[in-house]
Amino acid sequence: MTAPIPVQRLSANAAKAFAAHLHALDSEDVRLRFGVPQSRAAIDAYVARIDFDADVLFGVHGDALELEGAAHLALASDFAELGVSVHRGARGRGVGSALVARAAEHARNRSTPRLYMHCLAENAAMIRIARRAGMAVVVEAGDADAHVALAPATPMSLTSEMLADRVALYDYALRSNVEAWRRVGAAFTGASRT
């Protein structure tokens, strides 16, 4: 059994890192994420429109602190919509599933009754993730729509979310320290060669 993947709730300060994550996707992955091809300027405009008072970003960080996967949860009064992206090198490890589960729990704990995801019908990986998350998926005319009714929040779901936040922050702090020491070691090694 593998350890759970820490998924961190990101603040508005992470908008630049989120844009960099989206820019690092290849053109086909961008098309699959947004449903149509997007330019760098269009991606930047999308990130700039995120309302961090209403919407939530979640991320999974790699060893060098880059975002390997990210999810944008747009919350409305009676539903939430989710968009997910994962870099190719991080696929097959459960990053997408962890992002969907974390976003669903967040929406559930804010009394959101339903979670939706939309993707292209050819995005088999996202459809698999949606089905594993218990979502009903309807494929029609080249598009796939997934939805699930979210159970009401419970003390257990609220505690689970709080713990997930703490674990993700601890994981990020640990990765930050390891990366800082790696840079110190690299600088020291470089200085000793001169």
Beta strands, then each sheet from edge to edge (+ up, - down):
strand 1: 8-10
strand 2: 56-61
strand 3: 67-75
strand 4: 80-86
strand 5: 114-120
strand 6: 136-140
strand 7: 143-149
sheet 1: 1+ 2- 3+ 4- 5- 7+ 6-
end
